[in-house]
């Protein structure tokens, strides 16, 4: 079967809830992926930062195979020998006292929302079922009913109401708006330190620090969604660390498993995560031994291969090179580490056609919010590979 055959099957039997580039990948290694017709591509998306460690990293693969031969699932009805070690290693690496593992990023966000509400009722004294959580316009935290409730993207929410009450939306990057939105019933502020899906939107310097101060002053939790920005992507373990901010709650996923298996987690200290009691929240697969073993290996790779440092160094180089391209279509190049957005002018005709043109040249990137091309290659990329890609990117950004 060739590319057209596979696409035809997908279009016939699969729900059409995605609009992927027409490339059918059958294998991958490091920063490279290969389609069913034998063509090689440079991956500049990293599965939305889920494969920061590179595709099929041998050390994570080894951990997966070894654990799969022992035990894969016990449910949380019983204990297993991998989860306690993951708890310990997450705490040592992140500085948080406790963690609660789930599977998808959306599940972890939902967990954080429940945690904030419980804290509001049990600790802060907010009247029951009146807690409010402040969020930002342009956010992307997942696809559940509660999460699309506070999305500002009509496509994500228009046909899915009625919605969950208790959320207040303010402009992203405006700390004063958050201060004005705080009431005695405010439980938490939930933000992405950089809005990746929103178009690689980076707030002005000092924004996160000011938000954290507002939260402290008003006895409100600061919760950071670092599912896409965390685990070395932006040049630090967490993007909030660029402003020396330690949120009360940090949400991680994607690269927590290096792309091998869905693993996410909520990180917080005992005064928060200690509020959960048996039976209140859980997941059959959350904290399973296979996922825990994979996550442990994924964290080791981030540490041992100094991926945050690589992201910082190579991200600066890649961004500088992109910014120097004299393209009539480019409005702005922005980013942090190896999370880079190239925003195109409205008259450029949308980012999709540029991504399709790069695909033809062996580079896979993806448009976000119509006018932004996101470049986010695996953090194991090297300078020579970036240099290989740049001439093709220049050609595409200068096409008619």
N, C-alpha and C positions, 0 to 999 in steps of 0.2 A: 504493500500500500504506500502511496505517496502523500504529499501534503494535501492535495485536493481531495483525496479519498477521506482522510481523517477529518478535514474541515466539514465535508458533506455529512459525515456521520454525526458530528457534534451539532451541526445546525439542525439536523432532523430529530435527534433524540434528546438533546439537552435544552434546558431552559435558557432563554436568551437574556440572562441578567448581566452579561459582560460583553464588551466589544473589544476582544483582544486583537493584537496584530496577527496577521495570518502567517505565523510561523509555528510549526509543530515540533516541539523539542523532544528528543528521545534520550539524550544523555548530556551530562555536564561534568565539568571538573574545574575547580578554581574559579576563574573569572570567565571561563568560556562555556558556551552551550552549543549543542550540535542538533540540527534538525533531521527529520526522517529521510531527507534527500542527501544528507552528508555535508551540508554547508555549516561552517563554523561562524559563530557570532560572539562578540564581546557583550556580556551582560552588564548593562548600565542601569539596572533597576534593582537587582538583588532581591527579587520577590518582595518589594516594598520594605527592604532592610531586614528581611528574615534570614538572609544568607550572608550576613556580615563576614562570617568566617570563610566564605567561599563555598562553592558547590561541592558536596560530597567530601567534606574534609576528612582525611583518613583517620584522624584520632577520634572524631565523633562517630564515624562509621564503625570503628572498632568497638567503641563502647556500646553502640546500638546492637551490633551482632552478638557481642558477649552477653549482654543482658537479655536479649531476645531468646537466647538458648537456656536461660535460667527460669525467669518468671516475668511476665509482662504486665499482669493486672491482678490485683488482690481486692480492689475496691478499698475504701477507707474503713470498711468493717473490720479489717485486720491491718496490722502494721507491716511494713516491709523494710528491708535493710538499706534502701537507697534514699528514701525520703528524708530521714534524719540527717544524712550527710549533706543532702542538698540544702536543707534548712541552715545548717552550720556554715556551709561555704557561701551561701548567699549573704548571710549576716556578716561574715568576715570580709567579704568583698565590697559590700554596699554600705556597711555601717548601721543598718537597721536591725533592731532586736529580734524581729519575727517576720515571717512571710506566710502567705496563704496561696498555694498553687492552684491554678485552674488550667484550662486548655487554650481557648482562644482569647485574643485580646479583648473582645467584647465581653466575654465572661468576667475577665478581670476588672473591667470598668464597672460592670454591674455589681461586682463584689464590693468595689470601693464606694459606690453609691449607697449600698446597703449599710456598709460600715459607718459612713458619715451620718446617715440618718439615725442609726442606733446610738452613736456617740452623742448626737444632739439631744436625744430623748433621755438617755441614761446618765449623761454627765453634764451637759450644758443646761438641761432643764427646759428645752423647747417643748411647748405643748404637743402632745402626741399627734402625729400625722399632719403637722403644720410646718415641718422643716423645709427649708429652701436651700437649693444649691445654685450658685452663680456659675455660669458658663460663658464662653465667648463666641461671638459670631464667626462664621467660617470654620468652626471646629469639625473634626472628624474623630469620633470616639468609637464607632462601630455601627451595627445595623439593627440592634434589637428595638422593640417598640419604645422602651424608655429612652434609649439613646437617640433614636431619630426624632423623638419629641423635641429635643433641644438642638437639633440641626437647623442651620439656616439655609440649607440647600433644598429647594422645593422638590427636586427629583427624588431625594431620599425620603420624603415624608408625605407628599401630597395625598397619596392613595392609601395611607396606612393608619389613619386616625380611627377612633379617638385616642388621645395622647395622655401621657402620664403627667399629673400635676406636680408642682414643687420645684420648677426650674425657672431661673431668671437669666435672660441673655443680655449681655452688654457688648460693646465693640471690643474687638481684640486689640491689645496694645495700649488700652486706655485704663491706667490704674485708677484714675480719679473716678471713672465710671463705676468701677468695682466698689470703691469707698462709698459712693452715693447709693449703691444698690444694697449694701449691707443693712440688715434689720436685726432685731433681737431673735428672729427665727432662722437666721442664716446659719447653716451647718458647715458649709464648705464652699471653696472656690476650686473649680476643676478647669485646668488649662493644659494645653500642649505648649512646651517651651518654644517650639517652632512648629508652625502649622504645615506639616508636610503635604497632606492630601489637599489642603487648601491652597497650595501653590508655592510651597517653600516660603512662607511668610515669616519673617524674622522681626520680632518686636524691637523697639529702640532699647539701647543699653540702659540698664537700671530698672526696666519694667518688672522683671520677675522679683527683684529684690524689694521693690516698692510694694508689690502684691503681697509678698511674704510678711512685710511689716504691717500692712493693713490687716491681714489675717491675725497676726499675733495680738495686735492692739484690740481687736474686736472679739477675741476668743472664737475664731473661725478656723477650720482646718484648711490648709493649702494642699491640694492634691494635684500632682503632675502626671499627666499621661505621657510616659516616655516609651511607649510601645514601639514607635518608629525612630525616635531620636536617641533612645538610650542604648546602652551596651556598646559604646565606643563610636557610634556612627558620626557624631559631630566633633570628635577630637577629644572628648572627655568621656568617662564612663557614662555620665548622665549630662544632658544638655544644660540642666539647671546649675551644674557646677561651674559653668562659665561665669556665673554671677555669684559664686560661692553661696548658693541657696540650697538649703536642705528642706524639701517639702515634708509635711507631716506624713504624707502618703505618696509613694511613687509606684506607678503601674508599669509593668514590663511584660513583654511577650516577644513575638517574632524571633529575633536573634537569640533568645534564651535557649532555643533548641538548635540553632545553626541550620534551620530549614529541614531538619529530619523528622520532626514530630511536633504536633501542637502543644506548646507549653507556655503558660503565662503565669504571672504572680502579682500579688499585691504586697508591697513592702511597707512596713510601719513598725513602730515600737510597741511594747507590750501594753501600754496604757490604751492603745487603740485595738490592736488585733486580739488582745486578751479579753475584749468584750464579747466576742463570739462564744457561745456555749454549744455543746453537742446537740446536733439536730437542727440548728438554726440555718445553716448554710452548708452546701457541699456539692460534690460532683463525683459520679462513679469513676471517671477517669482522672480527675484532678489529683495530682500527687502519686500517680501510678509509678511502679518501679522502673518501667522502661523509659517513661518520660523523664523521671528524676535522674537516671543514669546518663541519658542524652544531655540533659541540661548541665549536669556537672562537667561533662566533657566540653560542652560549648563554652562554659565559663572559663575553664582552664585554657582553652585556645585563645580567648580574648586576653587573658593575663600573660601567658607565656609568649605569645607572638606580638605583644604590645600593639594591639590593633588600634587603640585610641591614639597613640602617638603616630602611627602610620596614617590614620585618617586625618589628623591635624596637618601633618607635613604634606601629604599628597593632595589633600583637599585644597590647601593654599595654592599649590602649583597648578592644579587643574583649573581652579577658578580664575587665577591670573591669566592663564592661557585662553580660556573661554572669553574673558573680558576684553582681550586684545583683538579678537576677531572683528574686523571692520564690516559688519553685516548691516544692511539697510533694514533688516527685519527685527533686530534685537532692541528691545527697550531697556532691559536691565539683566545683569547677571548677579545673583545673590546666593548666599549659602553659608554653611558652617561645617567644617570638616568635609566629609564626602557626601553631604546632602546639599545638592546644588540645583538651583532652579534658573533656567534661562527663560525670562518672560519676553514674549514676542509682542510687537505692536499690533493693534487691532486689525490694521490693514494687511497683515502678513497672511491672513487666510486660515488661521488656526494652527495649532501645534501638531495635529494629527498627520498632516501631509509631510511635515519635516521628519516625524518619527518613522513614517513609512519609507521615506527616502534614505534615512540612515539604515533601516533594516536591509535595504537593497545593497548597502555598502558593508554589511556585516557588523552593525552596531545596533543593539536593542535598547531603546529608551522608550518612555511612555509619557504621553501628554497628561496633564492634570489641569483641571479647570480651563480647558479649551486653549488657553494662550500660553501655557507654561510647559516647557520640556524639563523633566526632572532627570538629573544625572546622579545616580547613587550606586556606583559599582561596588562589588564586594571589597572589603577593606584589605584584602590580600593583594590587590592590584599593585603593580609597580610602575615606576616612572616611564620605563620603556614602553609599556603597554598603552599608557596614556598618550605618549608621543606617537605611537602607531595610529591611534584613533583620531588625533587632532586634525590631520589633513582632510579626512573624510567629513568630520563635523564642520570644518570651515567651508568645504564645498557645499554641504547641504544648507548651511545658514546663509549662503550667498546665492542660492538658486532663485530663479525667477518666481 
